[in-house]
């Protein structure tokens, strides 16, 4: 027994002192991700008021590649930054909206309190997965509340309605006790306790100091850019006014300005409200101050408020990859020059390179490790090494895996075709044998130079096929011997067996047939290019000829989700307004909210079109008689930018005045047929609104909204809208822009005349540029609707197709990556075949110069180059010895 105890004790000491293996996560050193995570976890809703202000903010470098105007014009916004882009667009849109309405309308026609509250709530409900909060904050004594009774030309100390997504787990109306993300809480943070958001001692008000207070002097409009609007309203049904109305207003900074119209805050903890780590986009709201005064020399256009939109910091993707390019350093945009705090925290090995992935949020592993040029994946590895797998590995697993293998026996990219290039000779011979013409006895080098040129040797013999690098036309016997050995080594490298030429001919014919694109792909691209070159050709074409097939819009719901949510945000605002607001209500201190006016709706579409650079136009189209505050039965304001570039010029057209109107358009008829008689509450989503407003003029306390608490409304989701096939918008009288557009339409609802049931009110339409839609040419299952699937030129035996995003509506934007067990053969510092090169070589192959094409070379080879290196060396020695023997 004592011996057994001694044995166990010795074994325990051995395991304790000699076992150096480390388990999962223990081998990962403390880095910036751990540091930021510790700071995030150290702040909660219970202790945030006791923390120092420096503990409630994170470094600015924690958010990488924040979208800005300078970046939008030059760089590609990747999918993992779509959320930030949408937040920036909504903040810019709100600033444009309120700047236009405050300057355009008289005091009593301006948006009221409920208008602003519902507008902020719609930003949050419409951007469900992108926006955490939205608010409007006015400077000290800068807001004129016309919605108070007997309160004309007076200001209130502070006014800051802010809406955020609330936790409704314990709410009485949530009988399932599950988080729904359908409850919005909104407060006037300029009222009640801790309302001094302009104070430098306030926690989490960095958005205030970005634009406020405005120190502009009394020069009218000094430093404030002018935005121009051209209004084309309807004189009567199907007839526009002859003379357009031009309007100018001061708004956010010019898009060409280096700082742009939107600035970003550092990540901060929203203490006392949403109690989350958020980052905000801030844009200024411009208005004249003071308003009604006889001292005109004191009036000036100033930044009186800021529009703020928030996003959850934890839900944002981080970039662990090290910065390798210099694009950001060369940019003039100061916001794009910020370094990446988490750069270099990836675990990719030296034989691999890092590439970020989307959808991981603030956690490790949101990247993948691709092989460096000159390396290949192990035979058991299918595609790149995933970061979340590497981060979960033990130290032993990490040390012995996740490495790429070196590629041996590189080949030069064939540029000139001579008989010394054996592999080109073999490929061209096979291609000639496949043709139907009688060329079997004709040299494929007919018409080329007959002078032999020795290919230059590479850095070392081990990296070049030595048999393919030797040619001596003066010795015919040596030449034939070299060819025999070359076919042997070339067959080992390329996998081509000369004895199976018949089988290869059959496979070659079938492959060539697979490379042929469907005729509809060519017709679609020809139509697209032809109308882009000459838009006036649309006048000679019918409506059906100007419409593409619907399956062209593959992946549109993901690529244009931000634009669809812009339409959904407008739909949520209109639906909630027409279901909550009752103009007949009477309150003790404030006036009832008035109905929406045509000028307010014009401002809505104008701001929506100006806030998103991918949007051609935005429109709100009412059904017959549903917009009662107008002189015509139909009202459809549609705003667009006359120029495709980001500018300050806008045009607003009342679509009811066009010759054909809009009631017979396919998108309007489709939405109306679906919802006009079936606007059932059970099919829509219910949203709850907890609105807290100030109790008096001074804002001494917060009280519930008088219309009810909580308020609720029914609104559609993204699935209730519909994408329509791409069309070329051909306006016969040049009223609308002539562009290829993609249309998304979603309905909005309100209460009927009795105030009991829901009814279909109209449609919100958003048009996006088709040129921003990426094409996916890679193979897909048969049930996936994609007009371009399977039209790539990749060799399906040795390569796999992967789309390249961010290149727009163009063919050839894909890459052919080697399959497991294959390797990239050429020494060009690359590891895949570019789709543009594949298409170019295919066109040459199909042309009269087909003999100059190297299309058959653009494929991966079997990964056995390292195993045949000794054989090639032996063949080299034997060939040199044989040549020396003959020369004697």
N, C-alpha and C positions, 0 to 999 in steps of 0.2 A: 504493500500500500504506500509505503514511504517512497519507494522507487517510482511509482506512478505519479505521486504528487510532485516529485522533483522533475520528472519528465514534462509534466504539464506546465510547471513554472518556467522551465527552460524554453519550451515552445512559446510561451507568452512573451518572454524577454526577446526572443528572436523576432517575433512579429512586431514588437514594439519598437525595437531599435534598428532593425535591418530592412523593414518593408518601406520602400521609398515611393510606392505607387500612391497616387492621389486620386480621389474619387471625383465625381461630377462636380463642376463649378469650383472646386478647391484650387485648381491650378491657374485659374483666371485671376490676374492681378487687378488690384484696385485701380480704376480708371475714372474718366470724366463721367461716364454713365452712372457709376456707383455714387459719385459725388453729387450729381444732380438728383438722383433718386433719393438719397438721404435727405437732401434739402426739401424735396417735395413731400416726403413722408413725415418730416418733422413738424409741418404746419397742418393744423386741423381747424375745424370750425369752432372748437372749444378754446384753443389757445392763440388764435390769430390776433386777438386784440392785445395780448401781452407781448407779442413779438416786436422786434425792432423793424422799422421800415425796410432796412437792407435785407432782412430775412424773408421778406414777402415778395421779393423780385429775384429773377434768375438772370444770368448773363444774356446779353443780346445775341451772342453767338450760338445760343442754344437752339435758335430757329434759323435754319439754313435755306438760302434761295427764296427769300421773300419776294413775291411778285411785285413788279413796279412797271411803270410805263416804259422806261428804257429797256427793261428786260422783255416786255411783251413784243417790242418791235424787232428784237434781234435774236433772242434765245427761244428755245423750245421749252414750254412749261410741261414738265413730265406729269404723269398721272398721280404721283404721290404728292403733288402740290396743287391739285385741282381744288381742294378744300380752301387753301389760302387764297387762291385766285377768286373763288366765289365770295369769300368774305370781303376781299378788296373791292369787288364789283358792287356789292350791296352798299358798302359805306360810301362809295363814290356816287352811286345812284341816289341815295338819300340826301346827300349834300346838294346835288343838282336839283332834286325835287323841291326842297324847302327854299333854296335860293330863288328858284323861279316863282314859286307861289307867293312868297313874302314880298317880292318886288312887283309881281304882276297884278295881284289882287288888292282890293281895298281891305281895311281892317276887318269889317264884318263878313267878308267873303273868304277870309283865310281859313285854313284847317282849324277845326275846334279841338277841344281836349280829347274827346273820344276818338276823333280821326287819328290823332297822333298816337294814342294808346293802341288802337287796333292795328295801326300801320307797323309799329314796333313788334307787336305780337305776331303779325303775319310774316315778318322777316324770320322769326324763329321757327314757326310751324312749317313754313314753306321750305326752309333749308334744314330739314330734319337731321340729316347726317353731317351737316357742314357748319351750321351756325349754332352757337350756344347762347348768345345774347345780342340784343340790339337796343340802342338808346340814342337820345338827342339831349345834349347838355348845353345850356345857355350860360353865357357869362353873367357876371354880377350886374343886376338891374338892366338887362338887355332884352327881356321878353315882354311883349305887350299882349296880355291875355284878354282878347276881345270877348271871350266867352263868359266873363263875369258881368253881372248886371251893373249898370251905371259905373263902368270902369273903362272909360275911353281915354286913350293916349296916356295911360299909366303903365308902369312896369312893376313887376314883382321881384323880390330879391334874387331868388334862384329858382330855376325850373329845369328839371332833369328826369323826364320819364325814361325808365330803363326796364326792359323785359328780358327775362331769362327762363330757361327750362327748369321747372320746379320738380321737387321730389313729391310724388303723389301717392306714395306707398300706403300711408295711413289716412288718406282722405276718405270722407264718408261716401262720396259718390263713386269711389273706386272699390266696388264690392269684391273684386277679385284679389285685392291686395297684391297687385303686381305693378311694376314700373311700366308705364305706358308711353312716356315721352309726349303725351298729349295735353299736359297741363302747363300753362304759362302763368307765371307770376310777374306782375309789373308794379313798380312803385315809382313815385316821384321822389327821387333821392335828394331833391332840393327842399324837402319838407320833413318835418319830424326831427328826431334826434340824429346827431352825426350828419347833418345835412350840409355842412360847409365843405363841399367838394372842391371849392376853389382854393382852399387853404393848403399851404405847403406841408402842413402837418397831417393832412388827410392820407389815409393808407390806400394805395391803389388808384391814384388819379393822375397817372403819368399822361394819359390821353389829353388832359386839360392843358398841360404846358406845351403840347405839340403845336397848337395854333392860337391859343388864348393866353393872356389878353392881347388883343390886336393893338399895336402901337401906331397904326396908320394915322397920319396927320389929316388935316381938314381938306386936303385936296380931293375933289370928287373922283372916286374910283381909282385912286392912286394904288398901283400895284395889284389891282384886281382885274383879271382877264375878262374880256367881253365875249359872251356866247350869243350866237345869232340863230334865230328861229324864223323859219318861213312857214306861215300858216296858210293852208289852202282849204278853206271851209266850204261847205255845201250851200249854194244859194237856194236850191230846192233839190228834190230827189233826182238823182242821176245827172246833176248839173253843178259843177264847181263854179265858184266865183271867178270872174275874169281877172281880177287883180289880187295878187297874193299880199298878205299882211306880214310885214317884217318886224320882228321884235328883237330887242337886245336886252340882255340882263347880265349882271355880274355874277360870276360863280366861282367854283374852286379854281386853283391855279391851272395854268395852261398845261396840257399834256406834254409839250415839248420842254417844259421847265425841268431842270435836273432833279429836283425833289419830287415832282409829280403832284397830282392832286390828293394822294393818299400817303400817309406815314404810318409806321408800325411802332408799337410800344414794345417794351421788354416783357417777357412772360411774368405775370404777377398773380398773386392769390386774391381772388375776389371775396374779401372778408365780409361776412355779414349778409351776403346776398346769395349768389350761387354756391359760394364756398368751394370753388374749383380754381385750379391753375389755368389761366386763360391768357391769350394774346389778342390784342385789339388792333384793328385798322381804323384810322382816324382821318376824316376829311372835313374841311371847313365849310360852314354855311354863311353866306354873305348876304347882308341886308343893309339898308340905310339907317344911320343912327345920328342924332335923334330924329324921330319921324315928323311929327306935326309941330313945327316951331316957326316962329317968325324970324329967328336968327339963322338964316340960311347959310351963313358962313361957317356955322358949326357942324353942318351935316356932311357926312362922308360915308362911303361904302366901306364897311368893316366886317371882319369875321366876328359875328355875334354868337355863334354856337358851333358845335362840332357834332358830326354824325359818327357814332362809334358802333362797330360790329365786332363781336368776339367769337373766338373758336377755342375749343377745349384743347389745352396744351398736351394732355396725355394721349389724345386721339391722333396727334400729328405724327407722321413718320419722321424718323431721324435718319441721317446719312452717316453710316459708320465708315464709309470708304474714304481713303485719303484723296485730297485734291491733287490731280495730276495736270490739268489744263491750265491755261492762262486767260481764259475767256472772261472770267470775273475781274481779273486784275486789269484788263484792258478796257473795261466798260467805263463809261462816264457816270454811271449811276452809283451814287455813294452807298445805297442800300444793298447793292449786289456785291460790294467789295468786302463784306463782313466775312471773317473766317468761319470755318465750321468747327464748332467746339468738340464734336464727336468724331471728327475725321481721324482716321488711323486707328480706331478701336476695333477694327475687324480682325478676324483670325485667319485670313487668307495667307497661304504659304507663298514663298518667293516664286514658285513655279506657276502661281495663279494670280489673277487680278480680280479686283472687287467690283461688283455692280449692285447698286441699291435696288430693293424691291418695294412694292407698295402694299399698304394694308396692314402693316404690323404695329403702327403706333409707336409710343415711347417704350420700347423694349428691345432687348438684344435679338440679333439674328435676322434682321430685316435686310439681308443682302445675300448674294450668291457669289461663289468663287469660280471664275472661268479660267481655262488654261491660258497661259501666256503664249504668244506666237512662238512656234518651235517646240511646243509640248502638246501632248494628247492625253485624253482621259484613260484611265485603266480600263481593261475590257469589261469589268464588272460594273462600271459607273455609267449610268445613263444620264448624260447631261451634266450641268454644273453642280458643284458641291453647295448645298444649301447652308446658309449661315445658321439657321436655327438648329440644324443637326450638328454642326461643328461646335456651337456653344454648349450643347448638352453632352458632349463627349468627355470621357475621362482623359487624363493626361497621356496614358498609354495609347488609347485609341487615337488621340490627336497626333501623337508622334509617329505612328505607324500608318496613318491613312491621310486622305485629303491632299495627296500629292499627285501632280501630273507627271507623266513619263516623257522623257526627252525623245524627240523625233530625230532619227538618223537618215542619212542618204537623201539630203535635200535635192530638189530639182530646180533648175532655173525656169522661170516663166517663159514659155516659147514665144519669141517675137518674130524671128525670121526662120523660115522653114527650109531646111537643107537635109540632104540624105544622111548627114552625120548625126542628126537628131533621130535616134532609132525609135523613140517612143512616139514622136510625131509621125514618123514613117509608118509605124504599125497602125496607128489610129487612122491616118489618112487612107491607108490601103484597105482597112476594114470598111471605112465609109464609102470608098469607091466601089468596093464589091457589093455594097448594099444598093447602090444606085441601079437604075434600070438601063442606063446607057451603056454602050459597049466601050468601056474604058479599062477593061481588065489588063490589056497589054500596053496601055499608054502610061507614061510616067506622070505622076501627079505633080511633078515639078516643072511641067511644060510651061515655058514663058518666064521662068525665074532664072536667075543667074546660075551658070554652070560652075562658077569658080568655087571650089571648096573653101570653107572657112572653119578653122579649128575653134571650137567654143572655148572660151577662157576657163581655166581651172578655178575651182573654188578655194577657199581658205585651206582646206585640208582634203586629203583623198577620201576620208571616211564620210564626207558630206556630199559627195558627188558620185553618181554612177560612173565608174571609170571606163566601162565598156562603151557607154554612150558618148564619151568625151574623146575617143580616138578615131581618127579617120585618115586613111592614106590612099588616095585614089590611084596612085602610081603602081601599087602592087595589088593586082586583082585577086590573087589567091588569099593574101592577108585580109583583103576587104571582105571576101566571102566568109572567111573564118571568123572575123570579128562580128559579122552579122549573125552567124550561128550562135556565138556566145551571147551576143546582145539580145537575141530573141529569148534565150534562156533566162538571162537576168531580168530582161524587161517583163517576161511573163511572171517571174517571181514578184516583181515590184507592182505591176499593174493588175495581176490576176488574170491576164489574157492567155488562153491556151490555144496554140495554133491548130491543134488537132480537133478542136471543137469549133471550127470556124462556121460550120453550118448552123450549129445551135446559136452561136453569137449573132449570126445574120438575122435569125428569127427574133431574138431578143432586141436587137438593134432596131428592127422595124417597129416592133411594138413600143419601144421607148420613144422613138421619134413621133409616133402617133399620140403618145401621152403628152408630149411637149406641146402639141398643138393646142392653142387656146380656143375656147368656144367662140363662135362667130359673134355672139351677143356681147362679149367683152370688147371686141374690136369696134363694134357698132356704138357701144356706149361711150367709149373714149373718143371716137371720131366725132360724135355729136357734141361731146363736152368741149373738145378742143376747137371745133369749128365755130361754135357760138361764143367762145371766149375770145377768139381772134376778131370776129365780126359780129357783134351783138345785133346789128340791124337785120341780119338774116332771119331773125325770129318773126319778122312781119310777113314772111312768105311761107311760114310753117303753121300747121294746125296745132291745137292744144295737145292732142295726143302725141304729136311728134316732139313737143317740147317737154315731155314727161319721161323720166327714166323709170326702169322697173323698180318695184318696191324692195327687192332683195339687194339693191345697191347699198342700202342703209344697214349693213352689218355692223353691229357693235355701236350703233348710234346712241342707244340709251345710256351707254357708259361714257363715250367720248363727249357727248353734248348734254351730260346730266346737269351741269351748271346752268346751261341755257334753258333746259326744261324746268328747272327749279325757279328760275326767274319768272317764267309764266305762272308757275304754281303759286309763287308768293303773291303775285297780283290777284290771282283767283281767290286765295285765302283772304286777302284784305277785302275784296269786293263782297265775298260771301258773308264774312263776319259783319261787315258794315250794314248790309241789307237785312241781316237777321237780328242784329242787336240794337241798332239806332232806331229811335222812334221820335220824329220831329215834334210830335204833339205832347211830349213829356214836359213837365214844369218842375224846376228845382228851386230851393230857397235862395241860393246865392248865384248860381250860374245859369246860363241860358241852355236850352236844349240844342243838341247837335242838329244842324241843318242837313238837308239832302245834298248828295254830291252834285257838283256843277260841272258843266262841260270844260271849264278852264282847269279844274282840278284833275279831271281825267286826261286832259291834254298834257298836263304836267307829269302825270304818272307814266304815260307812254314815252314822253320825251326823255325823262330821267332814266327809264329802263333801257332805252336804245343807246343813250350816251354813256352808260356805265359799263358796257360789255363790248369789247373790241371784236368778238366773234359774231355778234348779232348784226344782221342787216336791218331789221326793223321789228317793232313791237306794236301790237294793236289790241284794242278792247272793242269788241263788236257786240252790240246789244240786239236782242231779238225785237221784233216789232212791238212797239208800245211799251217796252219794259223800262226805258229811260224817260221818265215822265217830265224831267226838268229840261226839256228840249222842245224845239218848235217843229221838228220833223219826226216821223214815225221810227226812223232808223238813225242810229248814231254809231259811227265806227272810227274813232281817231286812230291813225296809224302813223308812227314816227319812225324815221330812218335817217341815216347819215348819207348825204349825197356822195361823199367821197369814202372810199374803202379805208383809207388811212385814218388813224385816230385824230380827230379834229374837234373844233368847237362849233361847227355848223350843223344844224339839224333842220329837217323838214317834217311838218305834220300835215297829213292829208285826211280829210273826212271821207272815208271810203263810201259813205252813202251818196256822195256827189259824183262818183265815177260813173261812166256810161252804163256799166253792167251791174253796179252796186256790189254787194257782197252776200246777199241772202241766198243766191244760187251757187255760191262757191262750194266745192266738194267738201272742204274741211268744215264749213259752217253747217251744211246739210247733214253731214255725218254726225256731228256732235248733237245737233238738234233732234235728229231722228232717234238717237240713243237716249237722250235725257229729257226731252220735252214732256213726255208722258210718263216717265219712270224716275222722277226725282225723289226716290225713296230714301228716308233717313238711314235705313238699315244698310244701304249700299255705300254710304259715305262715312267719313271718319268724324267722330265727335271730338271737339277740342274745348277744354275748360280754361277760362280766363279768370284769374284772381287779380282784380284791378284795385290798387290802393291809390287814392288821390288826396290832395291837400284839403284840410278842413276849412281853411279860410285864406284870405289874401296873403297873409304873412307866412303861411305854411307851418303853423305851430305844431300840427299833428297830422297823422295819416288816418284816413277813414276809408271805408268800403265805397265802391262806386254805387251811386244812388239807383242805377237801373237794375241792380241785383248783384248778389255775390254768392257763389261765382257765376259769371256769365258763361254761356256755351253757344257754340255754333257748329254747323256741319259743313265740311269742305271736302273737296276731292283729294285724291292722292295722285302720284305720278302714273299709276296704272290706269286711272280713269281718263287720262289724256291719250293722245294718239299721235304718232309720227306719220307723216304723209310722204309719198315718194318725191324724190328731188324733181323740181320743175325749174324751167327758165322763166323768170318773171319778165314778161314782154309787155310793157305798158305802151299802148298804141300812141298815146299823147305825151310820152316821156314823163309822166307824173311820178311813177315809181321807178326805182333803180332797176336796170336791166342786169340781173345777176342770176347765177345758179344758186338756188336756195333750198334749204331743208326746213320744213314747217312742222312745228309742234303746236297742237291746239288742245286746250283743256277748258271745260265749262266752269261757270260760277253760278251760284244759286242765291235766292233770297226768298223772303216770305211773300205769299200771295196777297191779294187785296184785302182779304179777311184777317191776315196776320196769323194764320193757323198752320197751313201746309207749306212745304217747300215747292218752289217752281224754278224752272230753267230761265235764267236771266240773259245769258249770252255766252260768248266764247272769248278767251284770251289766246292770242296767237303770237308766237315768236318765230321769226325767220333767222336762220343761221347760214353762214357762208358754207357752201358745199366744199369749197377748196380746203377747209380746215379738217375735213373728215378723212381719216386714214383708211387706206385700202389694205385688206388682208387677203393676199393671194395664196396663202398656204392651204393645204388639204384639210378638209373638215368632214364630219359625218354627213351622211346624205340628208338628214333631217334639218340641218342648219341652213337657213336661207341666206346665201351669200353669192352674189352674181360672179364674184372674182375667185371663189375658192378653187383650188387645184390648177390655177393658171400660172403657177411658178415654173421655173425652168430647172429646179434642182433635180439631181440624179437621185431617184428614190431608193436605190439600192445602197448607196454609200453616204448620202447626206439626208438631213431633215431640214425642213423649211421653218424659219422663225421670222415673224413680222418685225419690222422696225417702225416704231411709232413716232409721231411728231413730224412726218414728212408731207402730210396732206394728201389730196386726191390725185395721186400719181402712181403709175405702175413701176415695178422694179424696186420697191422699197421693202426688201426682205433680204435675208441672208441664208445661205445654205451651210449648215453646221454639220460636221462629220458625225456619223452615227457611232455608237460604241463598237469597238473593234476596228475602226478606221482612223486614219490620220491625214492631216493636211500635208500635201507633198512638197509645196513650193517654198522657196526661201525669199519671201517678200514681207516678212514681219506682219503676217496676218494669220488668222486661224479659221477663216470662213471665206466663202465665195460670195461676193456682193451681187445682189439681184440685178443692179444696173449692168454690170459686166456680163452676167448671164444672158440678159435680154439682147445686149449689143452683139455678142458673139452668135447668138441664135439668128439674129437678123442677117448677119454676114453669111452664116451657113446657108440660109434660105435664098440668098441673092446669087448673082452671077459670079461673085468672088468667093464662093463657098470654100474653095481650096485654101483660102487664107484664114479661115476661121479656126479657132482653137477651142471650140465648144466642147469637143469630146475630151479635152484635157481638164475641164473644170469639174472635177469629181475627186473624191477622196480615195485613197488607196488602202488596201488591207494593212494593218499595223504590224508588219513583220520585217520592217527594214533593219532593225537591230539584229535579227536572227540571221539575215543573209549577208551581213557585213563580212564575216570571215570568208564566205564563198566568193564574194566579189574580189577580195584581196588575193585569193589563190588564183582566180581567173586573170587578174591583172599581172601577176608574176608569170603565169604560163604564157600570156600573150606577149609580154616583153621578151621572154626567152625565145619564143618561136620567131619573133621578128628579128632578133639578133642572129639566130641560126640561118635564116633566109638571106640576110644581108651579107653573110660570109660567102 
